[in-house]
Amino acid sequence: MANGPISVQVAWLPKTSRIIQQLWVIPREELSSVQKLKKILISPPEISYSDIQYILNYIQPENFFDFRHNHQFESKIAGIVGMPYVLSAQSGTAALHLALKVLGVKTGDTVLCQSMTFVASANPILYERANPVFIDSEPETLNMDPELLEKAIQELFKKGIKPAAIIYVHTFGTPGNADEVMRIGRQYGIPIIEDAAEALGSYYDNTPAGNFGDISVFSFNINKIISTGGGGALCSKNKKYVEKARFLANQAKEQRQHYEHCELGYNYQLNPFAAILGKAQLPKLKHRAEKKRELHRFYFDLFKNLKNIKLIGESHKSRSNFWVNAVIFENYDTYNSMVSLFEAFGVEVKPLWKPMHMQPLYKSYMHYLNGVSENAYRLGLFLPSGSSMTKAQRDQIEYIIKKL
Ligand SMILES: Cc1ncc(COP(=O)(O)O)c(C=O)c1O
C-alpha cells in the first residue's frame, strides 16, 4: 500500500465522482515529487522583503499615530485612479459602508447590487437596514448585466420605488460594460458606487477602474494586488463626499475643544502603519498587474484547445489586472477531475462565489436573474493567480491541466 497509487477525498464533491477512480492510476512517486513544492494558493499575500525593509525605516513610536502617512498614501491612490479626493479606510467593507452613509442611504431604501460578488459588497446595505435587489451577470466578464439592471429599475419605478444607489463590481478585477452601467445611472438619476475592491490597476476604455462611479471603493486586504495587511479606500470627484466620509470614519467627532458628537460615527480610519506598508507596495502595482496579465496569457494558452472549459477574460474595452483567474466548465466530469487533481497535487481550489441571491442570508430579497451567476457558481473554479508564481509552480499547473 505504501507505494500504491493515491486516492483523494474532496469533501464537497459528490462521493460518486469518477475522478476518485481515475486517481488510482496516479503513482505515489509522481505525486510526491510535485508535493515537495509549496501549496499553490489562489491569491497569496505578496509582502516582499523590500516592503519589510521600507517599514523598518519607520519603526519609531511617532509613526504609529502620524496620519500624514495616510495622506501620502491617499494622494498616491488619487494619482493612480485619477480621483482627486481619497480617504484611506480600515477595509474595503468599511469604505463601502461609508459610501452608502455619504449617499444618504437609510432604513427601507432600495439598493441595487450585483449578485455575483463577495458578500462584502452587499453587507453594508443591511448595516443600514436598506433592501438589496440583486442583479445577475453578463456571461463575458460576470459583471452586472446592464440589461437586467435597466429592467429592474424600470419595474421598481413603476412601483414608485427609486433606488438609492447601484453597487457595481469589477468582477475578479475586470471592468465589464462600465459605459452602459454609467449611462443607466445617469439616465435614472441613481448614484453609482463602483466596487473596485479587486480592480486597482485595471482600466476601462483607457481610464483607470475606480474613476467612473460617484464614489469608488478599493480593498487592500491581504489577498489583493496591493495590500496594507487589511485596508481600503473611498474615492470621489466630489470633495464633500470624501470630507463627510472622513468625518464619519473618525467617530463623527465635531471640531470642538471637547469631545462633541451630533451624529453616529465609526472607527473606520486606516492605521498609519498600514498606510506605510501601502506606500511601500503601490510602486509595485504596474509590475504586478503585468505579471498577472502574463499569467492570464499562460492560462489562455493552456485552455484554448479545451472546448469544454471557458477561461473568463476581458471585455473589448477593458484591460484587467487579472486579480484572479476563473474558469467555467461545461460539465461536472471535467470540473470534478480538475478539483480532485488540484487537491491531489497541492493546488488550492475553490468554487466561484455563491451568488448573493442563493445565500441563506439574502435569498428572500428581490432578484433579477438570467442563470449566468448560478451556472458560474455551480461549474466555475478560481485558479491560482499570484503574481509571484514561480516557474516550477506554473509547470506543475500545466502538468495537471494536461491530464484533463
Ligand atoms: C468585490 C469585493 N468587495 C468588497 C470587498 C471587501 O474588502 P475588504 O476585505 O477590504 O473589507 C472585497 C474583498 O475582500 C471584494 O472582493
The ligand as an SDF file (V2000), in Angstrom:
LIG
                    3D

 16 16  0  0  0  0  0  0  0  0999 V2000
  -15.7850   42.6960   -4.5650 C   0  0  0  0  0  0  0  0  0  0  0  0
  -15.3480   42.9800   -3.1590 C   0  0  0  0  0  0  0  0  0  0  0  0
  -15.9560   43.9690   -2.4850 N   0  0  0  0  0  0  0  0  0  0  0  0
  -15.5870   44.2960   -1.2490 C   0  0  0  0  0  0  0  0  0  0  0  0
  -14.5660   43.6280   -0.6060 C   0  0  0  0  0  0  0  0  0  0  0  0
  -14.2610   43.9860    0.8010 C   0  0  0  0  0  0  0  0  0  0  0  0
  -12.9630   44.3970    1.0310 O   0  0  0  0  0  0  0  0  0  0  0  0
  -12.2800   44.1490    2.4510 P   0  0  0  0  0  0  0  0  0  0  0  0
  -11.9390   42.7090    2.5540 O   0  0  0  0  0  0  0  0  0  0  0  0
  -11.0660   45.0290    2.4060 O   0  0  0  0  0  0  0  0  0  0  0  0
  -13.2370   44.5720    3.5080 O   0  0  0  0  0  0  0  0  0  0  0  0
  -13.8960   42.5900   -1.2710 C   0  0  0  0  0  0  0  0  0  0  0  0
  -12.7760   41.8370   -0.7390 C   0  0  0  0  0  0  0  0  0  0  0  0
  -12.3950   41.4370    0.1910 O   0  0  0  0  0  0  0  0  0  0  0  0
  -14.3060   42.2540   -2.5790 C   0  0  0  0  0  0  0  0  0  0  0  0
  -13.7110   41.2520   -3.2380 O   0  0  0  0  0  0  0  0  0  0  0  0
  1  2  1  0
  2  3  1  0
  2 15  2  0
  3  4  2  0
  4  5  1  0
  5  6  1  0
  5 12  2  0
  6  7  1  0
  7  8  1  0
  8  9  2  0
  8 10  1  0
  8 11  1  0
 12 13  1  0
 12 15  1  0
 13 14  2  0
 15 16  1  0
M  END
$$$$
